[in-house]
Amino acid sequence: MLLPVKIYRIKLFFLICLSFFLSVVSETKCREPCEDQDCFDLIPEDYKKYTTPRTSKGDPLAVNFSLTIFDLDEINTESMDFRMHGYVHSTWTDERLTMNGSEVNNGKCSSHIWTPDVVFETAKSSQIFGSTYLHITLDKTVNMAQRYSFKVGCLMYFEHYPFDRQNCVFSMALMSSTDKEVNLRWDKEYGKDAIAFFKHIEPLQFKLGEPITYMNLANYNGANYTYLYVDIHLVRRLTGSIINIFAPSTLIVAVSWVTFWIRVEAAPARVALSVTSLLTLCTQVQQNKSQLPPLNYITAVDIWLFVCILMVFCALVEFAFSYNSFMEHKVKNVQAMNNKETDAQSKSKVNPWMEAQDSDASDLKKELRKFPKQLKAASNKCSYCCFPCNGAALDVFCRKLFPFCFLIFAIVYWVHFLNIYNYQ
C-alpha cells in the first residue's frame, strides 16, 4: 500500500517540474516576438528586406540625409585627420509597409525593414554608439537616426602655415543602390540647414567656419552614384603661433644684435652669444618641423625662421670682418709707432745735440707711454671716416643696418600673409 503512494508522489513531482519548465520556455519564446510584434505587423508576407522600395509611380526612392554634429576635436596635422561625433539622420518612404492605425517607434525594426546602406568615403574609421532611433509615421515615412563617431581624413596643405585655412571634405554615398533606384539628397532644399551643430564648437587650434553642403555624381561600372559632400572649414588661430614661434624668434634675433655694442676685442663673448642664438633658432626649426608631416615644399613659417637664422649668421660674419679689420688696424698703428720710435733714435744718433735737449726726449717717452690712448683716439677718429679701417666703426654702422633690414622684412612678411589669411 505504501509503494503505490510513493510512486504517485514521484509522478506528481515530475509533472509539476515539467509544467514549470514548459511555462518558462514558452514565456522565453514569446518574449522576443512580443517585443518586436509591432515590427512584424509592419511587414507583409511578400516583403523583401534587401530590395530597394519604389514609389507608386515607379520613380526612384528619395532618401534625405542630415547631420547633427556634437563635437569636432582632435585635429591632428601630422596624421591629417580629426574626430567628429554626431547623429546621422535619414528619411525615406517605404510604401510596402502595412500600418495598423498607429505610429511605430521601435529601433529594433531597423533590422527587419530596408535601410540605406550608407558608406562614409573619407572616414578612416566609424563607430556606432548606442541603439538606433526609428520612427515610422502613418504615411509610411521612416525617420532613422544613428549616433556615430568618425575619424575623418583631411588632405591638408601647409604652404601658408601658420596662416592656413584647411578645407576638409566629409562624403556620404550608398554602397549598392544606384541613382536609378535611390535619389540621394540633403534633407533641406539646396542643402541649407542640413548640417546642424548641437552646441557652439571651438577646437583648440582652429576656428570652425560655416559648413557648405553640395552633391556630385560619380560613374562606376556604367552606373551613376550620388555623393553627398560637406566642406568643413578650419581656420587656424594665430595666437599660439605668435607666442610659440614668432615672438621667441624675434627676441633671439634682437639678442644677437647686442654683439654690436660689445667691444671688438671681446671675441669670446661675442662669438658665444652669436653661436648660442644660432643654435637656439635651429632647435626651434626642428621643433616646428615635428608638428607637421614631412613636406616637400616651403611653408610661411620656414621663410620666417630662415630669415631669422640668416640675420644671426650675418651678425656672426660681421664680427669676423670687424675683428679682422680691428686687428689689422691695431697692427698698423703698432708698426707706425715703432717706426716713429726708430726714426727718433736714428735722428738722435745723427744729431747728438738733440740728446742735450731733455724736454724733447721726455716728450717722446711720454708719447710712447700713451700709445694705447692714441690708438683708441685714432680708432674713434677713423669711425667717422671709412669703417673698413676699423672694426668698431663697422659695429656702429650695423647697429642701425640690421634692425632696419629686419623691420622691413617683418612688415612685408606680415602684410603679405595676413592678406592671404583674410581673403583665401
ChimeraX attribute file (.defattr): number of C-alpha atoms within 10 A of each C-alpha:
attribute: neighborCount
match mode: 1-to-1
recipient: residues
	/A:1	5
	/A:2	6
	/A:3	7
	/A:4	9
	/A:5	10
	/A:6	11
	/A:7	11
	/A:8	10
	/A:9	11
	/A:10	11
	/A:11	12
	/A:12	12
	/A:13	11
	/A:14	11
	/A:15	12
	/A:16	10
	/A:17	12
	/A:18	11
	/A:19	11
	/A:20	11
	/A:21	12
	/A:22	11
	/A:23	12
	/A:24	11
	/A:25	12
	/A:26	10
	/A:27	11
	/A:28	11
	/A:29	11
	/A:30	12
	/A:31	12
	/A:32	10
	/A:33	12
	/A:34	11
	/A:35	12
	/A:36	15
	/A:37	13
	/A:38	19
	/A:39	22
	/A:40	16
	/A:41	12
	/A:42	20
	/A:43	18
	/A:44	11
	/A:45	7
	/A:46	7
	/A:47	15
	/A:48	14
	/A:49	13
	/A:50	12
	/A:51	12
	/A:52	16
	/A:53	24
	/A:54	17
	/A:55	13
	/A:56	10
	/A:57	6
	/A:58	9
	/A:59	13
	/A:60	18
	/A:61	20
	/A:62	17
	/A:63	18
	/A:64	18
	/A:65	21
	/A:66	22
	/A:67	19
	/A:68	18
	/A:69	20
	/A:70	17
	/A:71	18
	/A:72	19
	/A:73	17
	/A:74	14
	/A:75	21
	/A:76	16
	/A:77	16
	/A:78	13
	/A:79	14
	/A:80	16
	/A:81	21
	/A:82	19
	/A:83	19
	/A:84	19
	/A:85	19
	/A:86	21
	/A:87	20
	/A:88	16
	/A:89	19
	/A:90	22
	/A:91	22
	/A:92	21
	/A:93	19
	/A:94	20
	/A:95	14
	/A:96	18
	/A:97	19
	/A:98	15
	/A:99	18
	/A:100	11
	/A:101	8
	/A:102	10
	/A:103	15
	/A:104	19
	/A:105	16
	/A:106	16
	/A:107	17
	/A:108	16
	/A:109	22
	/A:110	16
	/A:111	11
	/A:112	16
	/A:113	19
	/A:114	16
	/A:115	20
	/A:116	18
	/A:117	11
	/A:118	13
	/A:119	15
	/A:120	18
	/A:121	18
	/A:122	19
	/A:123	21
	/A:124	14
	/A:125	13
	/A:126	16
	/A:127	11
	/A:128	13
	/A:129	13
	/A:130	9
	/A:131	11
	/A:132	16
	/A:133	17
	/A:134	20
	/A:135	18
	/A:136	23
	/A:137	15
	/A:138	13
	/A:139	12
	/A:140	19
	/A:141	16
	/A:142	20
	/A:143	17
	/A:144	20
	/A:145	20
	/A:146	17
	/A:147	20
	/A:148	17
	/A:149	20
	/A:150	21
	/A:151	21
	/A:152	23
	/A:153	21
	/A:154	22
	/A:155	14
	/A:156	17
	/A:157	15
	/A:158	19
	/A:159	15
	/A:160	17
	/A:161	19
	/A:162	20
	/A:163	23
	/A:164	24
	/A:165	23
	/A:166	17
	/A:167	18
	/A:168	21
	/A:169	20
	/A:170	19
	/A:171	20
	/A:172	19
	/A:173	20
	/A:174	19
	/A:175	13
	/A:176	13
	/A:177	20
	/A:178	18
	/A:179	16
	/A:180	12
	/A:181	18
	/A:182	22
	/A:183	16
	/A:184	25
	/A:185	23
	/A:186	23
	/A:187	19
	/A:188	13
	/A:189	9
	/A:190	12
	/A:191	20
	/A:192	15
	/A:193	16
	/A:194	21
	/A:195	21
	/A:196	15
	/A:197	14
	/A:198	12
	/A:199	10
	/A:200	9
	/A:201	14
	/A:202	12
	/A:203	17
	/A:204	12
	/A:205	18
	/A:206	18
	/A:207	15
	/A:208	16
	/A:209	13
	/A:210	11
	/A:211	18
	/A:212	16
	/A:213	20
	/A:214	15
	/A:215	16
	/A:216	11
	/A:217	11
	/A:218	10
	/A:219	10
	/A:220	9
	/A:221	5
	/A:222	7
	/A:223	11
	/A:224	14
	/A:225	22
	/A:226	20
	/A:227	19
	/A:228	21
	/A:229	20
	/A:230	20
	/A:231	17
	/A:232	18
	/A:233	18
	/A:234	20
	/A:235	20
	/A:236	21
	/A:237	17
	/A:238	15
	/A:239	10
	/A:240	13
	/A:241	16
	/A:242	13
	/A:243	11
	/A:244	12
	/A:245	20
	/A:246	15
	/A:247	11
	/A:248	15
	/A:249	22
	/A:250	16
	/A:251	12
	/A:252	19
	/A:253	25
	/A:254	18
	/A:255	14
	/A:256	23
	/A:257	23
	/A:258	14
	/A:259	24
	/A:260	22
	/A:261	13
	/A:262	14
	/A:263	14
	/A:264	23
	/A:265	14
	/A:266	11
	/A:267	14
	/A:268	8
	/A:269	13
	/A:270	23
	/A:271	18
	/A:272	13
	/A:273	17
	/A:274	25
	/A:275	16
	/A:276	15
	/A:277	23
	/A:278	21
	/A:279	13
	/A:280	15
	/A:281	23
	/A:282	16
	/A:283	12
	/A:284	16
	/A:285	18
	/A:286	10
	/A:287	12
	/A:288	15
	/A:289	15
	/A:290	11
	/A:291	12
	/A:292	15
	/A:293	14
	/A:294	9
	/A:295	11
	/A:296	6
	/A:297	8
	/A:298	12
	/A:299	17
	/A:300	16
	/A:301	21
	/A:302	17
	/A:303	12
	/A:304	19
	/A:305	20
	/A:306	13
	/A:307	16
	/A:308	24
	/A:309	22
	/A:310	14
	/A:311	21
	/A:312	26
	/A:313	18
	/A:314	15
	/A:315	24
	/A:316	22
	/A:317	14
	/A:318	18
	/A:319	23
	/A:320	16
	/A:321	16
	/A:322	24
	/A:323	22
	/A:324	17
	/A:325	21
	/A:326	23
	/A:327	17
	/A:328	16
	/A:329	19
	/A:330	19
	/A:331	12
	/A:332	13
	/A:333	18
	/A:334	15
	/A:335	12
	/A:336	12
	/A:337	17
	/A:338	13
	/A:339	12
	/A:340	14
	/A:341	16
	/A:342	12
	/A:343	12
	/A:344	15
	/A:345	13
	/A:346	11
	/A:347	13
	/A:348	15
	/A:349	12
	/A:350	10
	/A:351	10
	/A:352	10
	/A:353	9
	/A:354	15
	/A:355	14
	/A:356	10
	/A:357	10
	/A:358	9
	/A:359	10
	/A:360	11
	/A:361	15
	/A:362	11
	/A:363	11
	/A:364	14
	/A:365	11
	/A:366	10
	/A:367	14
	/A:368	15
	/A:369	11
	/A:370	11
	/A:371	14
	/A:372	13
	/A:373	11
	/A:374	15
	/A:375	16
	/A:376	12
	/A:377	12
	/A:378	15
	/A:379	21
	/A:380	14
	/A:381	13
	/A:382	17
	/A:383	20
	/A:384	11
	/A:385	11
	/A:386	11
	/A:387	19
	/A:388	18
	/A:389	21
	/A:390	27
	/A:391	27
	/A:392	26
	/A:393	22
	/A:394	23
	/A:395	26
	/A:396	15
	/A:397	14
	/A:398	17
	/A:399	15
	/A:400	12
	/A:401	11
	/A:402	18
	/A:403	15
	/A:404	12
	/A:405	11
	/A:406	16
	/A:407	11
	/A:408	10
	/A:409	13
	/A:410	15
	/A:411	10
	/A:412	10
	/A:413	14
	/A:414	13
	/A:415	11
	/A:416	11
	/A:417	17
	/A:418	13
	/A:419	11
	/A:420	14
	/A:421	18
	/A:422	11
	/A:423	7
	/A:424	9
